[in-house]
C-alpha cells in the first residue's frame, strides 16, 4: 500500500503560505504563521479519526452528536523547526500528549543524526502525528518516523508545510503506510538539498538565528 499524499487546497492556507515564503517576513510573524498553518494542517490530518454518536444536551433539547471515539493522538515535533507547527497543533488538540525527536542534518552528507528522543507512553495506543515544516531529501522524516514507530506507535501521520517530490518519493518507499499532509508540493531540490522555491531554513527563520 502506497502512502497517500494530501496537498491541502484552501485559500486561507495558501495566503499564509505566501507570506511564510516571503523573505521579508520577520521572525515573530514567521512563527505566528507557522503556528496557524500547523493548526490548519492538523484539522486535515485528523479528518479521518474514528468517531461515535453520543447524546448531547443543549439548552433546548437532547440530540445525537458525533464525538471522537478515542483519545487524541500524540503530537510529535521534529526539533527544532517542528515546534512552530506544534504550537498550532496544540491549539486544536490541547489535551494531546506531546513528544519530541531531535535530529541534526549534516549539511555535507545530508544524513540525519539523533540527539534527543522523548515520547509519552500513550503513543503505543494512540498513534502519533509527526510535525516537520520541510520534507526535502526525506532523510530526517524517514528517521523521525522510524523512531516514533520504534516507540510503539501503531499509526503515524506526517505533517509538513512544503514538500519536494524527491522527499515524498523516498518517504513513500521507506514508510508506505504513513500518509503525508502538506500545504504545497514544490518543484525540486537544489544541489544543496534545499526545497525550491521553498521558504528557506524554517528553523532559522522561526527562531531568528539565520546568519
C-alpha positions as CSV (number, residue, x, y, z in Angstrom):
1,X,0.0,0.0,0.0
2,X,1.4,3.4,-1.0
3,X,1.0,6.2,1.4
4,X,-1.4,8.9,0.4
5,X,-0.2,12.4,-0.3
6,X,-2.7,15.1,0.7
7,X,-1.9,18.6,-0.7
8,X,-4.3,20.7,1.3
9,X,-6.1,23.2,-1.0
10,X,-7.5,26.1,1.0
11,X,-7.5,29.8,0.2
12,X,-6.6,30.8,3.8
13,X,-3.8,28.3,4.0
14,X,-2.4,29.4,0.6
15,X,-2.5,33.0,1.7
16,X,-0.5,32.3,4.9
17,X,2.0,30.2,3.0
18,X,2.7,33.0,0.5
19,X,3.6,35.3,3.5
20,X,5.6,32.5,5.1
21,X,7.7,32.1,1.9
22,X,8.4,35.8,1.6
23,X,12.0,36.6,2.5
24,X,10.9,39.9,4.0
25,X,8.6,38.2,6.7
26,X,10.2,38.9,10.1
27,X,10.9,36.0,12.6
28,X,8.0,36.8,15.0
29,X,5.5,36.9,12.2
30,X,7.0,33.7,10.7
31,X,6.4,31.9,14.0
32,X,2.8,33.1,14.2
33,X,2.2,32.0,10.6
34,X,3.8,28.6,11.2
35,X,1.5,28.0,14.2
36,X,-1.6,29.0,12.2
37,X,-0.6,26.7,9.3
38,X,0.1,23.9,11.9
39,X,-3.4,24.3,13.2
40,X,-5.0,24.1,9.8
41,X,-3.0,21.1,8.7
42,X,-3.8,19.3,11.9
43,X,-7.5,19.7,11.2
44,X,-6.9,18.0,7.8
45,X,-4.6,15.3,9.3
46,X,-7.3,14.3,11.9
47,X,-10.2,14.4,9.5
48,X,-10.5,10.6,9.5
49,X,-10.2,10.0,13.2
50,X,-12.8,7.4,14.3
51,X,-16.0,8.9,15.8
52,X,-19.1,7.6,17.7
53,X,-22.6,9.0,18.2
54,X,-23.3,10.2,21.7
55,X,-26.1,12.1,23.4
56,X,-25.6,15.8,24.0
57,X,-28.0,18.0,25.9
58,X,-28.2,21.6,24.6
59,X,-30.1,24.4,26.4
60,X,-33.2,23.4,24.4
61,X,-33.1,19.7,23.8
62,X,-31.2,16.4,23.7
63,X,-29.6,15.3,20.4
64,X,-27.3,12.8,18.9
65,X,-23.9,14.2,18.1
66,X,-20.6,12.9,16.8
67,X,-17.7,12.7,19.2
68,X,-14.2,11.2,18.9
69,X,-14.3,7.5,19.6
70,X,-11.0,7.6,21.4
71,X,-8.4,9.9,22.9
72,X,-6.4,12.4,20.8
73,X,-3.2,11.2,19.1
74,X,0.2,12.1,20.4
75,X,1.7,15.2,18.8
76,X,5.4,14.8,18.0
77,X,7.6,17.7,16.9
78,X,10.9,17.2,15.0
79,X,13.2,19.7,16.7
80,X,13.6,22.4,16.3
81,X,11.5,23.8,13.5
82,X,8.7,21.4,14.2
83,X,8.0,23.3,17.4
84,X,6.4,26.1,15.3
85,X,3.9,23.7,13.8
86,X,3.4,22.0,17.2
87,X,2.2,25.3,18.7
88,X,-0.7,25.5,16.4
89,X,-1.5,21.8,16.6
90,X,-1.8,22.1,20.4
91,X,-4.4,24.8,19.9
92,X,-6.5,22.2,18.0
93,X,-5.7,19.2,20.3
94,X,-5.0,20.8,23.7
95,X,-5.3,17.5,25.6
96,X,-3.0,15.5,23.4
97,X,0.3,14.3,24.9
98,X,3.5,15.7,23.3
99,X,6.7,14.1,22.2
100,X,9.9,15.3,20.6
101,X,12.5,13.9,18.2
102,X,15.8,15.8,17.9
103,X,17.6,15.3,14.6
104,X,20.5,17.2,13.1
105,X,21.3,17.1,9.4
106,X,24.9,17.1,8.2
107,X,25.0,19.8,5.5
108,X,27.6,17.8,3.6
109,X,26.2,14.2,3.6
110,X,22.6,15.4,4.2
111,X,22.2,12.5,6.6
112,X,20.3,13.0,9.9
113,X,21.7,12.0,13.4
114,X,19.6,11.8,16.5
115,X,20.4,13.7,19.7
116,X,17.0,13.5,21.5
117,X,14.0,11.2,21.8
118,X,11.2,11.9,24.3
119,X,8.0,10.0,23.7
120,X,5.0,9.7,26.0
121,X,3.8,6.2,26.8
122,X,0.4,6.9,25.3
123,X,2.0,6.7,21.8
124,X,1.6,2.9,21.9
125,X,-2.2,3.1,21.9
126,X,-3.0,6.5,20.4
127,X,-0.6,6.7,17.5
128,X,1.1,9.9,16.5
129,X,1.1,12.9,14.2
130,X,4.7,14.0,13.4
131,X,5.4,17.6,12.5
132,X,8.4,18.9,10.5
133,X,8.0,22.0,8.2
134,X,10.2,20.7,5.4
135,X,10.1,17.4,3.6
136,X,13.2,17.9,1.5
137,X,15.5,14.9,0.9
138,X,13.3,12.8,3.2
139,X,16.2,11.7,5.4
140,X,15.1,13.4,8.6
141,X,11.4,12.5,8.1
142,X,12.2,8.8,7.5
143,X,14.5,8.7,10.6
144,X,11.9,10.5,12.8
145,X,9.1,8.3,11.7
146,X,11.3,5.2,12.4
147,X,11.9,6.5,15.9
148,X,8.2,7.0,16.5
149,X,7.4,3.6,15.2
150,X,10.1,2.0,17.4
151,X,8.5,3.8,20.3
152,X,5.4,1.7,19.6
153,X,3.1,4.0,17.6
154,X,0.6,1.8,15.7
155,X,-0.3,4.6,13.3
156,X,1.8,7.6,12.2
157,X,0.7,10.7,10.1
158,X,3.3,13.1,8.8
159,X,2.6,16.9,8.5
160,X,4.8,19.4,6.7
161,X,4.4,22.8,5.2
162,X,6.3,22.3,1.9
163,X,7.5,19.0,0.3
164,X,9.8,18.2,-2.6
165,X,8.9,15.4,-5.0
166,X,12.2,13.7,-4.1
167,X,11.4,13.6,-0.4
168,X,7.9,12.4,-1.0
169,X,9.1,9.5,-3.1
170,X,11.7,8.4,-0.6
171,X,9.3,8.7,2.4
172,X,6.7,6.6,0.5
173,X,9.4,4.0,-0.2
174,X,10.6,3.8,3.4
175,X,7.2,4.1,5.1
176,X,4.4,3.3,2.6
177,X,1.8,3.2,5.4
178,X,2.4,6.8,6.5
179,X,0.1,9.5,4.9
180,X,1.6,12.9,4.2
181,X,-0.2,16.2,4.7
182,X,1.3,19.3,3.2
183,X,0.4,22.8,2.2
184,X,2.4,22.6,-1.0
185,X,4.3,20.2,-3.3
186,X,7.2,22.3,-4.6
187,X,9.2,21.9,-7.7
188,X,12.5,20.2,-6.8
189,X,15.6,20.1,-4.6
190,X,18.6,22.2,-5.5
191,X,22.2,21.0,-5.4
192,X,22.4,21.6,-1.6
193,X,19.3,19.7,-0.8
194,X,17.1,22.7,-0.2
195,X,13.5,22.8,-1.5
196,X,12.8,25.2,-4.4
197,X,11.0,27.5,-4.3
198,X,10.7,26.6,-0.6
199,X,10.8,29.0,2.2
200,X,14.5,28.9,3.3
201,X,15.7,27.3,6.6
202,X,12.5,27.1,8.6
203,X,14.3,26.7,11.9
204,X,16.5,29.8,11.4
205,X,13.6,31.9,10.2
206,X,11.3,30.7,13.0
207,X,13.8,31.5,15.8
208,X,15.8,34.3,14.3
209,X,19.1,32.5,14.1
210,X,19.8,32.9,10.4
211,X,23.3,34.1,9.7
